[in-house]
């Protein structure tokens, strides 16, 4: 089976538009409860090229998968991840909030999520806490047996990205950024040049930018010209996805991987 990077290169030679990776945001989170094993398995069933997840370090040193700093939104019970043990967090129901049929879904460990990744697919791991998680991340990745080509590390924190790249030189590391528009000047910030300078100084592999109008063809061209990959989040509208695909985006994160792929045919 072709490795992910080689497969994308082959597709790009056939049709550049096909090289855009479709990444399931927190799994197939439109249809299943986000950041659960059910969502990741459904993402693979919907032919996502990759799944994305969020991870925190628990009070007893485990990498657990959830987005928020506490569990209130997805379990109905407020427990802070950083001050709770794995056992305390695993006792919560993380599925019923989505629909009764998902009752009993648990907050998975990163190890469990990694075990769902099929050959030829990738997992984007967003670090939501600080660099204190990196030793546990290294342990879990090593135990998983997954190749560096199947993993991507992402974070909004430049220090976390910098430390992750030093620890995992063979795993792609991307700097995440949102975009804001000045209501007076209509300029979008941060500028491509600013983010590119940060990423290149830290020897990162690319950027992962919010899918707003400020992420345009020129932004993507500048990123590629600097030798960096350019990904985007979170895009569920077909017209936006088509615009970014045609502008040369390397990958797109969406809550609806199967449906969006059909819209892009």
N, C-alpha and C positions, 0 to 999 in steps of 0.2 A: 504494500500500500504506500502511496506517495505521502511524504511528510507534508504537514500543513503549508510550510513556506514554499516547497517545490510545487505543490498542487496549485497554490495561488499564482505562482509564476507561470505555470503551464496554461492556466485559464486566462491570464492576462495576455499571453501571446495569441490566444485564440480570439478573445474578445475582452478588451480592457474593462468593460463594465462588469464582467463576471468576477473580476478580481476583488471586488468589495466584499469584505467579510461581514456577515450578518450575525450579530452577537445578541443573545437572549438576555435582556436586562433583569437581573435577579432571577434568572430562569424565564420560562414563558409566563411572566407575571400578570399578563392580562387575563389568563385563563386559570391559573393556579396560584396559591398563596406564595408570595414572593420569598425568595431565599429559603425554600424548602426543597427536600429531595424530590418531592412531587413536581415542583416547578422545573428543576433541572432535568429530570427525566422527560418531562413533556417538551422542554426545549430541544432535546436531542431528537425526540419523535417528530418534532416540527422541522427537522433538518437544519437547525441552527448550526453555523460553522463553529460557534463558540458560545459558552455561557459566561455571564459575569456575576460575581457575588461580592458581598461585603463581609469583612471579618474583623473581629475584636478579640482582645485577650481577656479571658475571665480572671476572677480573683485568684483562682488556683492554677493559672498558667496554661489554659487550653485555648486554642483558636476556635472560636465559635462563629457561626454564620448568621448575621442579622445586620440590618442597616442602621437603625437608630441606636443612640447611646443607652436607651432603656427599652424595655419590652412592652410598654403600655399600648402602643398603636397596633401591634400584631398579636398580642395575647390578651389584652384587657387588664393585665396586672403589671404594675410599674415596678420593675426591678432594674437597677443599673447594672449594665454588663460588667463594668470594671470592679464592682464590689460584690458580685454574686459568683457563686461556684458553678461549675459545669452542671452538677447534679440539680441545683436549684433552678437553673435555666431550662434544663432538659425536662423538668417536671411540668412545664407550661405547655398549653395547647396553642400552636402557632398557625392553625389552619381554619378554625371555626369562623374567625372574623371575615374570611373571604366568602365562605358558603358552608352550610352544615355538612356537605359531603366530604369536606376536607378536615373534618374533626379528627383530632388525634395526631395531626402532623406536628413534628417537633422542630425546634431550632437545631439544625444539623451541625456537626463539627466540620471543620475544614477537611479533615481526613475523609469523612463520609462523602462530602461533595466531590472531592478529587476522585474517589472510587467510581463515580458515575461517568467520568469522562471517557468516551470511546476513543479507540485508535483513530488518528487523523483529525481529531477535534482539539480545541483549545479551551482553557479556562482563564478568564481575566479575574484576578484577585485584587479587589480594592481594599487597601489597608485603611481602616477608619480610625485607628488609634495611633499611638506613636511608635517609635522604633523599638520599644520594649517587646513587641510581638515578634521581631525578626528571628531570634534564636528558635522559638517554637515553630515559626513558619519554616525554617530550614529543616528542623526535625521532621515535620509532617511531610514536606515535599520529598525528602530523602526516603522516608518510609513508604511513600505512595508508589515509587518506581516510575513516576511520570518523567518524560524527557523535558529538557528545557524548551524544546520547540512546541510543547503543548501548554506552556504557561506564559502568562503576561502578568506583571505586577503594576498596579496603578494606584496613585494617591494624589490628593490635593496638596499634600505637604511636600515641599521641595526637600527638606532635611530627611524625611522618610524615604523619598525616592533616591536621594543621594546615597544613603546608607544601604538601601536595598540593592542598588546597582553594584556597590562594592562587595556585598556579600554574595550576590548572585550574578556574576559577570556574564553568564551565558543566557540568562533569562531576560527578555525584553522588559524594560521599565518605562512607563509613560507617565508624564506629568498631567494631571487633570486640571482643567480650569473652566470656570463659568465665564460668561460674557455679560457685560452691562453696557447699556447705551445712555450716553449723556442726553438728557431731554432738550438741552439748548443747542449743543453743537451737532447732535445726532451721531457723534463718533462712538465707536465701540472700543471698550477696553476690557482686559489688557490687549495691547497691540501684539500682532504676530511677532514682531521683532523682539519684544520684551520677553515673551515666553520662549522663543527660540534661543535667545541668549542664555536664559536660565537652564534650559535643557542641555544645550551643548556644553556649558561650563561644568555641569554635573555628569557629563558623558552618558546622558540618557538616550533612549532609542526613539522617542517620539513624544507627541502631544495627544491628549484626548480632550476635545473641546466641546462645550455645550453647543447643541445644534440650533443656534440662532442665526439671523441674517448676517451678523458680523463674521461668521465663518463662511467665507466666500471663496471663489476660485483663486483669487490673489493670495489669500491667507494660506490656502492649501499649497499653492505653487511655492510660496516662500518657505514653507516648512519642508517640502520635498527638496528644494534647492539647498537647504542646509544639511541634507542627508538624514532627515528625520521622517518617521512615519507620522501620519495624521489621521486620527480616529475621531469619532463624534458620539455624543449621547444627548438625550434619549429621544429618538425620532420615531414617531408612529404615523406621521402624515406622509402618504405616498409622494406628494408633490415635492416636499422637502427632501425626502430620500432620493428622489430622482435627480434633483438639483445637485445634491452633494455627490451622488454617484458620478454624474456627468462631469463634475468639477475635479474628480480624481481622488475622492476620499478613500482611505485604505480599509476602513471598517466602520460599521454603523451599529450602535446599540439600540435595541428596540424592545418594547414589552410584548410585541406581536411578531415573532420571527417568521412563523409559517405564513401568516396572512400577508405580511409585508412583502415577502419574497414573491408571492403570487401577484401582488400589485405591480411589481417591478418587471414582470416578464414582458 
